[in-house]
Amino acid sequence: MSVVKVLTAIGSAVVAAIVFTVIGFAVPYVIAFALVTGAVAVLAAIVMPDDPRADAPLIPIPTDIRASEISRLAWALNTKTGAAGTRVALRVRGILRHRLERLGVDPDDPLDRARRDDLIGPDLWPRLAGSEPDLADIVSALDAIDRLSPTKPTKTTKPTKPTKETP
């Protein structure tokens, strides 16, 4: 145990003794409370052998670490209330817009509204553009994005076992 931790424990015991004396406790109680406070401070400073901190190097954590985009999108979804954050809605709308424009549909054009609704579902686009899209709208939009995918999955065949060739 380092000298700083011992001095901290002694300091906390002295402060506890002063506080309990000012409050008006009897001397035996002040001594008991001071000893208990010092003991708690010493026990809190002990690093046990099974503790991962016992032999771990002290690695400074850089302060400029930023969360990834995926992490920020995940935290923008609130599964308790069913609300989706604007960041998620903007990202999903951007991808959906790209898929619709690839098919020649402008999602904001009133003339393409019927075709847009046929492709992604009725009134999904205005709900995504609203102030508080919910999780169900995001799921519907992601389903529509999958349906409008430029690459359709192909039917795969089972791999055959290699045959033994005889010389």
ZAMARGU-4260 file (C-alpha; in steps of 0.2 Angstrom, whole numbers, plus 5000, padded with zeros to 4 digits):
<rodrens>
0) 5000/5000/5000 | 5007/5017/4995 | 5011/5031/5008 | 4997/5042/5000 | 4984/5029/5003
5) 4989/5028/5021 | 4990/5047/5023 | 4972/5048/5016 | 4966/5035/5028 | 4974/5044/5043
10) 4967/5061/5036 | 4949/5054/5035 | 4950/5047/5053 | 4956/5064/5059 | 4942/5073/5049
15) 4929/5061/5056 | 4936/5064/5074 | 4934/5082/5072 | 4917/5081/5064 | 4910/5070/5078
20) 4918/5081/5092 | 4910/5096/5085 | 4893/5087/5084 | 4895/5083/5103 | 4898/5065/5104
25) 4908/5058/5119 | 4926/5055/5118 | 4925/5035/5117 | 4912/5037/5103 | 4923/5049/5093
30) 4938/5038/5094 | 4927/5023/5089 | 4920/5032/5074 | 4937/5039/5069 | 4945/5021/5069
35) 4930/5014/5059 | 4932/5028/5046 | 4951/5025/5045 | 4948/5007/5044 | 4936/5009/5030
40) 4948/5020/5020 | 4962/5008/5022 | 4951/4993/5016 | 4944/5003/5001 | 4962/5007/4996
45) 4968/4988/4997 | 4970/4980/4980 | 4967/4961/4982 | 4977/4948/4973 | 4962/4942/4963
50) 4958/4960/4958 | 4961/4963/4939 | 4969/4980/4945 | 4983/4971/4955 | 4995/4968/4940
55) 4986/4979/4926 | 4996/4993/4919 | 4990/5010/4920 | 4985/5015/4902 | 4979/5032/4900
60) 4962/5034/4891 | 4963/5046/4877 | 4950/5060/4879 | 4947/5062/4860 | 4938/5045/4858
65) 4922/5047/4849 | 4909/5034/4847 | 4907/5025/4831 | 4892/5030/4819 | 4884/5013/4823
70) 4885/5016/4841 | 4877/5033/4840 | 4863/5025/4829 | 4860/5011/4842 | 4859/5023/4856
75) 4846/5034/4846 | 4834/5019/4847 | 4823/5019/4863 | 4816/5002/4864 | 4806/5006/4880
80) 4796/5020/4872 | 4797/5014/4854 | 4804/5031/4848 | 4818/5032/4836 | 4830/5047/4836
85) 4831/5059/4822 | 4849/5053/4818 | 4842/5035/4814 | 4827/5043/4804 | 4839/5053/4793
90) 4850/5039/4790 | 4836/5027/4785 | 4827/5041/4774 | 4844/5044/4765 | 4846/5025/4761
95) 4828/5024/4756 | 4828/5039/4745 | 4844/5032/4736 | 4835/5015/4733 | 4819/5024/4727
100) 4829/5036/4716 | 4838/5021/4708 | 4820/5015/4703 | 4816/5032/4696 | 4805/5038/4710
105) 4807/5055/4718 | 4800/5052/4736 | 4796/5071/4738 | 4787/5073/4721 | 4768/5073/4723
110) 4766/5065/4706 | 4777/5050/4712 | 4767/5048/4728 | 4756/5033/4722 | 4771/5023/4716
115) 4782/5028/4731 | 4768/5021/4742 | 4766/5005/4732 | 4785/5002/4734 | 4788/5006/4752
120) 4770/5006/4760 | 4757/5019/4763 | 4762/5035/4771 | 4778/5028/4777 | 4788/5042/4770
125) 4779/5056/4779 | 4780/5047/4795 | 4799/5045/4793 | 4800/5064/4790 | 4790/5068/4805
130) 4797/5074/4821 | 4796/5058/4831 | 4796/5042/4820 | 4794/5027/4830 | 4803/5010/4830
135) 4790/5002/4820 | 4792/5015/4806 | 4811/5012/4806 | 4808/4993/4805 | 4796/4995/4790
140) 4808/5007/4781 | 4822/4994/4783 | 4811/4980/4776 | 4807/4992/4762 | 4826/4995/4759
145) 4828/4976/4759 | 4814/4974/4746 | 4821/4987/4735 | 4839/4980/4736 | 4848/4981/4719
150) 4854/4963/4722 | 4842/4949/4724 | 4849/4934/4734 | 4852/4920/4722 | 4847/4902/4725
155) 4861/4892/4732 | 4864/4874/4729 | 4872/4862/4742 | 4890/4859/4739 | 4893/4841/4734
160) 4905/4830/4742 | 4921/4828/4732 | 4923/4811/4725 | 4938/4800/4728 | 4948/4798/4712
165) 4957/4782/4709 | 4973/4782/4699
</rodrens>
